[in-house]
Amino acid sequence: MLDEQFRKQRASLVRELAEHADPFVRQRLLELATSYEKAERRPTRLAATPADLKLTRQSDGASER
């Protein structure tokens, strides 16, 4: 949730900066803001736990037999 709030605020701030920038920089800032917004919609990837890694190693060994 905190990451989502951060990205929304960052996109808003970047858009505000773009309002005062020259055309070239404005375009780059708007692209950056869009990337922050798209990142919001991406599902987050969960980190693997030691138990997950153990299961993966066991399943890899079973397929080799």
Contacts in CASP RR format, 6 or more apart in sequence:
PFRMAT RR
TARGET T0000
AUTHOR 0000-0000-0000
METHOD contacts of the structure
MODEL  1
MLDEQFRKQRASLVRELAEHADPFVRQRLLELATSYEKAERRPTRLAATP
ADLKLTRQSDGASER
3 44 0 8 1.000
4 40 0 8 1.000
7 36 0 8 1.000
7 37 0 8 1.000
7 39 0 8 1.000
7 40 0 8 1.000
8 36 0 8 1.000
8 37 0 8 1.000
8 40 0 8 1.000
10 33 0 8 1.000
10 36 0 8 1.000
11 33 0 8 1.000
11 34 0 8 1.000
11 36 0 8 1.000
11 37 0 8 1.000
12 33 0 8 1.000
14 29 0 8 1.000
14 30 0 8 1.000
14 32 0 8 1.000
14 33 0 8 1.000
14 36 0 8 1.000
15 29 0 8 1.000
15 30 0 8 1.000
15 33 0 8 1.000
17 29 0 8 1.000
18 25 0 8 1.000
18 26 0 8 1.000
18 29 0 8 1.000
18 30 0 8 1.000
18 33 0 8 1.000
19 26 0 8 1.000
21 29 0 8 1.000
48 56 0 8 1.000
END
